[in-house]
Amino acid sequence: MKTVICSLILMLFGQQGVAQSDTAWAEKTPSIGAIENIPHGLQSKTQLEHLRTIGEALFTAQFTEKDGAGRPMATQAIIPTKPRRALRQTFARTSGLDANACSSCHNQPFDGGAGDFVANVFLSEGFNNHDFDTTDPEFSNERGTNHLFGSGLIELLAREMTVDLVSQRTRALSNARDTGSAVRVALITKDISFGHITATPDGMVDLSELDGVDTDLVIRPFSQKGVMTSLRQFTVNASNHHHGMQASERFGVRWTGEQDFDEDGYENEFSPADVSALVAWQASLPAPTVWQPSDGAWQDAAQIGAEHFDDFGCTSCHRTALPLNSLHFYDPGPVDAAGTLNQHDVAKPAIYDLSQLDWVKSLERNEQGQVMVPLFGDLKRHKITDPENELLGNELFSQRFVGRDIFMTAELWGLGSTAPYGHRNDFTTLDAIIRAHGGSAKSSKDSYENAPEKQRSEIVAFLKTLRIEVAE
Amino acid sequence: MKTIVALVSLTITNPAFAQSEFFGDVPQFVEQAEIAGIDHQYRGPFEYFVGGGAASFDCNNDRMNDLFIAGGEMPAKLFRNTSKAGQDITFSEQPISATGEITKVTGAYPINFDNDAHVDLMVLRVGQNQILRGLGDCTFAKANDHFVFDGGDAWTTGFSAIWEQDAANPTLAFANYIDRDAPGSPWGTCEDNVLARPNPNGEYDQNQSLSPSFCSLSIMFTDWNNRGQFDLRVTNDRQYHRGGYEQLWNLNNGGRPEQFDARDGWQKLIIWGMGIAQTDLNADGRPDYALSSMGDTMLQTLDEDAEEDSPIYRDMAYERAATAHRPYQGDDLKPSTGWHTEFADFNNDTRTDLYIAKGNVERMPDFAEVDPDNMLMGLPNGKFSEQGGAAGIALPRRGRGAVIEDFNADGMLDLLVVNREEPVSLFRNLGRKTEWGYAPFGNFLAVELRNTGVNRNAVGAKISVKTGNLTQTHTVQIGGGHASGRLGFIHFGLGVAERAQVRIKWPDGDWSQPYRVFANNFVVLDRDDPDAKYWYPAR
């Protein structure tokens, strides 16, 4: 059947198109489709490296219209959505397309890194305000570009925390059913509290005391709000939003009934295997490190600054490290819902054993043998403003049910390599972003503000040692 | 190549079913009534050619819906749902306590008459209809006397209920069929339908005949023009009425019922009306209706040009490929006979699907003898695609009533079909078929409403579920279908959306605040509680 169709296409269009696409100078991205089948099973180091090579090529590729870049009849929305009329222009810094490559924004200090203010993106749900041409916050939330280094470990932590929380809920329900009484339990995972739930014998769960996590108890570790579940989900979202490269696992015929949902003349622009390569590369990006400055004074200041950082209570949210049990990164992952390829969609997920990677070997382990992931975060959302300090409450829209003044604790690893700061990238110094903290962070911020200048400087010295040191 | 030949052959030999390709998930059903512990048939002579319904409801407050199934001349049976979430569906038959055997049952609908913690049953019969008052733990008491309810002596085939205005108890409507004692019966001797409004004491001592009536087989209270008041839609069987037609009764906001007629724009339609289903295909608040019949199924939408209070309907079954007028497989090209009809999203893709139970009445030679049930899957372009064969529900049985329910709380709708003179079919929905086994569909959301005070199940409430730009709506109803009804969680397919906003227009017209909920959950919305609660089934 394939042969018949191919022959027909050749007969209809001649050989010219084939010749052009095959040339070394073809205006297409050769890494698209470089992997025919989605990887499955435990991947050897060589296999992972192969995937990473292709993933990096995809991440840095400047997609062209001949790849399928552009989405004239699709909005930036996560749920496949058509605009009422074709979008007026292919590129727009506001509503997108707003980048040619992933690395157009994720590039500081290396590909996969963060973005400068110039690389900010404008988030709207893409349902109503899908074609806006203003940066007015009435239409969108403006966000800086986060770096992706260590993101595989972040997703693994989130998966384990989700399993813990769901298990605690299951046990509470079981206990309530067994005892015939309501059971109120504290939700704690990796020593981080997410409030309480109360289970009743009839199987109901009261969620009104939850803190910093969604009601389904899924830790969504990505985005500044903490509303994206996985690298895979984010990749599918961003490919459409920023490049108009639509992944068939969400925009394809199964869900939309169309092979070319964005009506740009190209079908199946990103296959599941393409997305897998992108995920493999991102998931295996090295974790940022604590850099040792050659300047002895800086070394000393940083060492004392780390102590102040702890003393001031900053580590109550910016946890120095969280323990991770397993370094096996499954893709597709166990938590994604329909619309992002998940473990129901494949015979066998790929497993990337991150312990094969050299940079992982340098991570500390605790007495239980758990890898201590030095993220300086807690993967929890907090209120970050108060009436006296609303500098970080500058958005008008909640995002995916998360209020405008609530954000996930920023992981500080890599901070020293990724200025500027804040969710809008509009704080040029660490001193300024620390002083902008309010809400849950008020007491820590007050401690900082009330500290002598020397101590404040030492904290900055410490934070500036949290760097992304190597690209590989 | 084989595929091409098969496709060409299909197109040439069966042009009526050359339809849009279906690229979505085809639900895979496996019939397992016997494994599940349901051994039951709907049987009997002429009076039981029609009817054959079931009620799905929770009689023991575990939120896993149980079943009451009509038996015709055989006793009706009660089956308690013993399934665990995500596992095989299992039921345990148990006596209908305190009532003894109940025979001559044509169908049943669950309803909470007295606003207590237990769901009751309205049992339809050939003879006196019977209220079974729920007492908890799947026990019941006969309660006609308790409610001063005159069950009559008619051949009842349909039921509907609504709480009108501020009433503490529901208004009831009964569809009656042939007056079998009238001279000349069965032709042209239709028994009047009945409207029973409660008095202030919650007693039913004011039955009103809805005359004329035309041998009705389904009846449904419906807010057809979204004005917040429910009127009464009736579908009638032309086989026996003379001069009859489809009816819409204006209940005049609690006043004297009057038929809408040509002066109002109501067009005379004469079909073999068997079942009514309601949905809202474009979420404009004005319901669309499927009417099952012999031959074409109707799919009616309020005419865009109709004035606000004019019930002018346009049939769009043909343009939506939903006529389902003859068997979609086999070589019998005679017209189909449709019975229970119901809209539901079987594959969680956000697009409503249409199920129609099919089956020859009783050796009617002009109609298909082997007549498989339809599963018309909704397409992105608004049309439907018949997938009953691929879904595995095309059994050579004569369907009548049916219940669409997620019996094992796995987020996928299962299907129970009551067949005439043949075993009940229970189709477990396994999901979609893959090379590595069965897998779930898109995301789903199940919503249970808890109203304050009266009308505990919020009958008449409208649920809006918003994901992205898409709004799905559902009205909580008791009535319609074919002699079958349900109460409990209301199922929505969410497709690729992992969260949704839900708003409720409660029966008294008050709107709720938006509830923000995550997909793949069973959500309980209590009117007095600003927060949604989630329910988790036992595993």
Interface residues (C-beta under 8 A of the other chain):
Chain A: M1 A77 I78 I79 P80 T81 E125 F127 N128 R169 T170 L173 R177 D202 G203 M204 V205 D206 L207 S208 D214 T215 D216 V218 T229 R250 V253 R254 W255 T256 G257 E258 A337 A338 G339 T340 H344 D345 V346 A347 K348 R400 F401
Chain B: M1 T3 I4 F23 G24 D25 N61 D62 R63 N348 D349 L379 P380 N381 T434 E435 W436 A439 P440 F441 G442 N443 T467 G468 N469 L470 G495 V496 A497 E498 R499 R516 V517 F518 A519 N520 N521 V524 D531 A532 K533 Y534 W535 Y536 P537 A538
